[in-house]
Amino acid sequence: MVEYVGGLAEMTWEALKGCFTRPFYKNELVWQMDEIGVKSISITGITALFTGMVLALQSAYSLAAFGGKFLIGRVVSLSLVRELGPVLTALMVGGRVGSGITAEIGSMTVTEQVDALRSMAISPVRRLVVPRVLATVIMMPVLTALADVLGILGGLFIAVVELQMTAQDFLSSVWNYLKISDIMSGLAKTFFFGFEIAAIGCYNGLRVKGGAASVGRATTHTVVMASICVLVSDFFLTKLFLAL
């Protein structure tokens, strides 16, 4: 574990330096933004939409006894924007993107393509890690913002169709209680989540040894580690933002 953490920290530091020094692989960055961000829209969107719908149903059931149906918009929007939007998006991206990064780089490691880069005096971290880390960090807030909007729309749909509320009542509840600080704190978390997911995925790919079976184990390890790191860091980030 100590060796793993030390190696991850060393790679992370080199990646951070690579973000601000030449060479910059701009074409690779754009390609990764498409692979990581655009192609994750469907899975994050569907997850957020149905999460918002479930939140509206559960909130209505819990608040009905207190006559608080008019607060459903507040509950749905705050829950999504502060916590569920960023965390669920990170977990979905961690499962899809983190494992994909590990499988891709792991296959390159096994087939000695990474060694070939080193033999040409090309840093694997700068060439492979930095574009993926930057792309994930850039696209995570975008995906989360989309998830927040779709989740609230899902809650609105249930409120109107199932709970006989008007769209105006639901949206007024959202507008009156949702603050800019709530939105910004939720989006700020995603920068950390994106960095964690990409860094873990890249490092596990670079340290693969053996054949195809090792790549499979590394991808599983990435999903587990990324999910744990997202949940643990969410706790500390939430405490930090609440204290500010």
C-alpha positions as CSV (number, residue, x, y, z in Angstrom):
1,M,0.0,0.0,0.0
2,V,2.8,2.4,0.9
3,E,4.5,1.6,-2.4
4,Y,1.2,2.2,-4.3
5,V,0.5,5.5,-2.7
6,G,4.1,6.7,-3.2
7,G,4.1,5.7,-6.8
8,L,0.7,7.4,-7.4
9,A,1.9,10.6,-5.6
10,E,5.0,10.6,-7.8
11,M,3.1,10.2,-11.0
12,T,0.5,12.8,-9.9
13,W,3.3,15.4,-9.2
14,E,4.9,14.8,-12.6
15,A,1.4,15.1,-14.2
16,L,0.8,18.4,-12.4
17,K,4.1,19.7,-13.7
18,G,3.3,18.5,-17.2
19,C,0.0,20.5,-17.2
20,F,2.1,23.7,-17.2
21,T,5.2,22.9,-19.2
22,R,5.8,22.0,-22.8
23,P,5.2,19.9,-24.9
24,F,1.4,20.2,-24.9
25,Y,-0.5,17.4,-26.8
26,K,-3.5,19.5,-27.8
27,N,-5.0,17.1,-30.3
28,E,-4.8,14.3,-27.8
29,L,-6.5,16.5,-25.2
30,V,-9.4,17.3,-27.6
31,W,-9.7,13.6,-28.5
32,Q,-9.9,12.6,-24.8
33,M,-12.4,15.3,-24.0
34,D,-14.7,13.7,-26.6
35,E,-14.0,10.2,-25.4
36,I,-14.3,11.0,-21.7
37,G,-16.9,13.8,-21.7
38,V,-19.2,13.6,-24.8
39,K,-19.5,9.9,-24.8
40,S,-20.4,9.9,-21.1
41,I,-23.4,12.2,-21.5
42,S,-25.9,9.4,-22.0
43,I,-25.0,7.3,-19.0
44,T,-24.8,10.4,-16.6
45,G,-27.9,11.9,-18.1
46,I,-30.1,8.8,-17.6
47,T,-28.8,8.3,-14.1
48,A,-29.5,11.9,-13.1
49,L,-33.0,11.9,-14.7
50,F,-34.2,8.9,-12.9
51,T,-32.5,10.0,-9.7
52,G,-34.5,13.2,-9.8
53,M,-37.7,11.3,-10.4
54,V,-37.1,9.0,-7.5
55,L,-36.2,11.9,-5.2
56,A,-39.5,13.6,-6.1
57,L,-41.5,10.5,-5.3
58,Q,-39.7,9.8,-2.0
59,S,-39.9,13.5,-1.0
60,A,-43.7,13.6,-1.7
61,Y,-44.2,10.4,0.4
62,S,-42.2,11.8,3.3
63,L,-43.6,15.4,3.2
64,A,-47.2,14.5,2.6
65,A,-47.8,13.9,6.3
66,F,-46.6,17.4,7.1
67,G,-48.4,19.2,4.3
68,G,-45.0,20.1,2.8
69,K,-45.6,19.1,-0.8
70,F,-44.6,22.6,-1.9
71,L,-41.0,21.8,-0.6
72,I,-40.4,19.0,-3.1
73,G,-38.6,21.3,-5.5
74,R,-36.3,22.5,-2.8
75,V,-35.5,18.9,-1.7
76,V,-34.8,17.6,-5.2
77,S,-32.7,20.6,-6.3
78,L,-30.6,20.9,-3.2
79,S,-30.0,17.1,-2.9
80,L,-28.9,16.9,-6.6
81,V,-26.8,20.1,-6.8
82,R,-25.0,19.7,-3.5
83,E,-24.4,15.9,-3.3
84,L,-26.1,13.5,-5.7
85,G,-25.3,15.2,-8.9
86,P,-21.5,15.4,-8.3
87,V,-21.2,12.1,-6.6
88,L,-23.3,10.0,-8.9
89,T,-21.7,11.6,-12.0
90,A,-18.3,10.8,-10.5
91,L,-19.2,7.2,-9.8
92,M,-20.6,6.7,-13.3
93,V,-17.6,8.4,-14.9
94,G,-15.3,6.4,-12.6
95,G,-16.9,3.1,-13.7
96,R,-16.8,4.0,-17.4
97,V,-13.9,6.3,-17.9
98,G,-11.6,5.1,-15.1
99,S,-11.8,1.5,-16.2
100,G,-11.4,2.5,-19.9
101,I,-8.2,4.5,-19.2
102,T,-6.7,1.6,-17.2
103,A,-7.6,-0.9,-19.9
104,E,-6.1,1.3,-22.7
105,I,-2.9,2.2,-21.0
106,G,-2.6,-1.2,-19.5
107,S,-2.8,-2.8,-22.9
108,M,-0.1,-0.4,-24.1
109,T,2.1,-1.3,-21.2
110,V,1.7,-5.1,-21.8
111,T,2.5,-4.7,-25.5
112,E,5.6,-2.6,-24.7
113,Q,4.2,0.6,-26.4
114,V,5.0,2.5,-23.2
115,D,8.6,1.3,-23.2
116,A,8.7,2.4,-26.9
117,L,7.8,5.9,-25.9
118,R,10.5,5.9,-23.2
119,S,13.1,4.7,-25.8
120,M,12.2,7.7,-28.0
121,A,12.7,10.1,-25.0
122,I,8.9,10.7,-24.7
123,S,7.6,10.9,-21.2
124,P,4.6,8.4,-20.9
125,V,3.2,10.7,-18.2
126,R,3.2,13.8,-20.4
127,R,2.0,11.9,-23.5
128,L,-0.6,9.6,-21.9
129,V,-1.5,10.8,-18.4
130,V,-1.6,14.6,-18.7
131,P,-4.2,14.7,-21.6
132,R,-6.5,12.2,-19.8
133,V,-6.3,14.0,-16.5
134,L,-6.9,17.4,-18.0
135,A,-9.8,16.1,-20.1
136,T,-11.5,14.5,-17.1
137,V,-11.0,17.6,-14.9
138,I,-12.4,19.8,-17.7
139,M,-15.4,17.6,-18.6
140,M,-16.5,16.6,-15.1
141,P,-18.1,20.0,-14.2
142,V,-19.9,20.0,-17.6
143,L,-21.3,16.5,-17.0
144,T,-22.3,17.4,-13.5
145,A,-24.1,20.6,-14.6
146,L,-26.0,18.6,-17.2
147,A,-26.8,16.0,-14.6
148,D,-28.2,18.6,-12.2
149,V,-30.4,20.1,-14.9
150,L,-31.8,16.7,-16.0
151,G,-32.3,15.6,-12.4
152,I,-34.4,18.7,-11.6
153,L,-36.3,18.1,-14.9
154,G,-37.0,14.5,-13.8
155,G,-38.3,15.8,-10.5
156,L,-40.5,18.3,-12.3
157,F,-41.9,15.6,-14.5
158,I,-43.0,13.5,-11.5
159,A,-44.3,16.6,-9.6
160,V,-46.6,17.5,-12.5
161,V,-47.6,14.1,-13.8
162,E,-47.8,12.0,-10.5
163,L,-48.2,14.6,-7.8
164,Q,-50.6,17.0,-9.5
165,M,-48.4,20.0,-8.8
166,T,-48.0,22.9,-11.3
167,A,-44.7,23.4,-13.0
168,Q,-44.7,27.0,-11.6
169,D,-45.0,25.8,-8.0
170,F,-42.2,23.3,-8.4
171,L,-39.9,25.7,-10.2
172,S,-40.6,28.5,-7.7
173,S,-39.6,26.2,-4.9
174,V,-36.3,25.5,-6.7
175,W,-35.7,29.1,-7.5
176,N,-36.5,30.4,-4.0
177,Y,-34.2,28.0,-2.1
178,L,-31.3,27.1,-4.5
179,K,-28.4,29.5,-4.1
180,I,-25.3,30.1,-6.3
181,S,-23.1,28.9,-3.4
182,D,-24.9,25.5,-3.5
183,I,-24.2,25.2,-7.3
184,M,-20.6,26.3,-7.0
185,S,-19.8,24.0,-4.1
186,G,-21.2,21.0,-6.0
187,L,-19.3,21.9,-9.2
188,A,-16.1,22.6,-7.2
189,K,-16.1,19.0,-5.9
190,T,-16.1,17.6,-9.5
191,F,-12.6,19.0,-10.2
192,F,-11.2,16.9,-7.4
193,F,-13.3,13.9,-8.4
194,G,-12.1,14.1,-12.0
195,F,-8.5,14.4,-11.0
196,E,-8.8,11.4,-8.7
197,I,-10.5,9.2,-11.3
198,A,-8.1,9.9,-14.1
199,A,-4.9,9.7,-11.9
200,I,-5.9,6.3,-10.4
201,G,-6.9,5.0,-13.8
202,C,-3.6,6.1,-15.5
203,Y,-1.4,4.8,-12.6
204,N,-3.1,1.4,-12.5
205,G,-2.6,1.1,-16.3
206,L,1.1,2.1,-16.1
207,R,1.9,-0.5,-13.4
208,V,0.3,-3.5,-15.2
209,K,2.6,-6.5,-15.4
210,G,1.8,-9.7,-17.2
211,G,-0.8,-10.4,-19.8
212,A,-4.5,-9.7,-20.5
213,A,-5.5,-11.1,-17.1
214,S,-3.5,-8.5,-15.3
215,V,-5.2,-5.8,-17.3
216,G,-8.6,-7.1,-16.2
217,R,-7.6,-7.1,-12.6
218,A,-6.2,-3.6,-12.9
219,T,-9.5,-2.3,-14.4
220,T,-11.4,-3.8,-11.5
221,H,-9.0,-2.3,-9.0
222,T,-9.5,1.1,-10.7
223,V,-13.2,1.1,-10.4
224,V,-13.1,0.1,-6.7
225,M,-10.3,2.6,-5.8
226,A,-11.9,5.5,-7.7
227,S,-15.3,4.9,-6.1
228,I,-13.8,4.8,-2.6
229,C,-11.7,7.9,-3.2
230,V,-14.7,9.8,-4.5
231,L,-16.9,8.9,-1.5
232,V,-14.1,9.6,1.0
233,S,-13.1,12.9,-0.5
234,D,-16.7,14.0,-0.8
235,F,-17.0,13.8,3.0
236,F,-14.0,16.0,3.6
237,L,-14.9,18.4,0.8
238,T,-18.4,18.7,2.2
239,K,-17.1,19.5,5.6
240,L,-14.8,22.1,4.1
241,F,-17.4,23.9,2.1
242,L,-19.9,23.9,5.0
243,A,-17.2,25.5,7.2
244,L,-16.5,28.3,4.7
